[in-house]
Amino acid sequence: MQLCAFKNLEGEVEEMPEIVCFEKQDKVCGLWNYDWRTGVDKNGEAVHNSMYKQLWSNGPKECLEFPDYSFEQHFGAPVVSYPPRLALRDYIIGYTKHHKVDLDSTVRLNSSVQNVEFLDELS
């Protein structure tokens, strides 16, 4: 849900630093993406995905939806309480479009983070 964080930080910080989300897959939505690969992906990274093609949510949509963007608002009709994986992925992407989050500038696809260090001179 880093995409939600991008939207909520916007306008809240006086001098907003550059914020980048690193996604090791080739598309956004992390674990909500289904991939048939096991072991390692096409970039040689370990496949971290536990999704399967016909997966449905194990939590009710009422606990998953954003407070400012409902499932019904996104789909234009009532939605079952336990939506399928594809509906959840579509809803999350719809949330970013609804709030005009520029995914191209905030998410670096095919980028695996190997090490993170805190630099005192930047604080």
ABEGO torsion letter per residue (X at the ends): XAAAAAAAABGABABBBBBBBBBABABBGEAABBBABBGBBAAGBBBABABBAABBBABBAAAABBAABBAAAAAGBBBBABBBAAAAAAAAAAAAAAAGBBAAAABBBGBBBABBBBBAAAX
